Amino acid sequence: MSATTLDRFREAVAATIESHPIVRSNPYTAWFSQGRMTRDELHHFTVQFSVFSHQFLEAQLRKCINAPDLETYRAGKEILLNELGVSFGPNGSVDGSQFRFSAAHFEWLLAFSRHLGLGFQEIGKRTLGTPATLHFCDTLREFYGAEDANVAAGASYAIEHWAAAGFWKELIGGLCVFRTRELPALPLGFWVWHDRVEDQHAEHTSDELALVFASAAFSQNAFLIGAQAVLDAVQTFWLGLDNDRLQKVA
């Protein structure tokens, strides 16, 4: 297929992502960015985000297992191994880098959580997730880690390009306000690092889009199904948190 056709496909994908309600407006992160949350509200957010973050490892492993080719397999392992504690080197790869327990993203989140009085058993476990959070986790496992390379690529592209669109900055802004007001020692490394690395993740998925497009088994419909499903689940997660906030669940 021609480069022009690929460009039209990229435009169709971009339109799907940019027109989605959760990309256009996220009431929870908009509220969070103001930093007005109580400690109980921040506890609830931290627990739910930790469940999603920790369960994401399962979806990422499935993505590696179901990868359609070596290049996609390695790109998936880059993300998985970095999540588990292998730092990116100067060349932007984990290849040749050293594993450290303390570099695991969940351990960064644990360090953050401990300052809020939350211990290891109080974050990251599936049993702690609300129905909205678990729906997000299960959708990631089903679509992001799908056996169909088109569906998986669509889900991957959507989740990473949504993540690179700025929600991390809203979370960091709110946490900075909270830290100044209540907990000056609160470590924000987990949040700041993810904000900085999302562009690299998005670049990987852009490469993956081109690869799946060039495949003889390419299906634009399946790709867009994966993208839509994940964005819908992202919306469920954030609106679930917003509903919990409004109903004072925390």
PyMOL commands that set and color helices and strands:
alter all, ss='L'
color gray80, all
select helices_A, chain A and resi 3-18+21-24+27-32+39-65+70-84+101-103+105-114+120-122+126-128+131-144+149-163+167-181+189-214+220-246
alter helices_A, ss='H'
color red, helices_A
deselect
rebuild
show_as cartoon
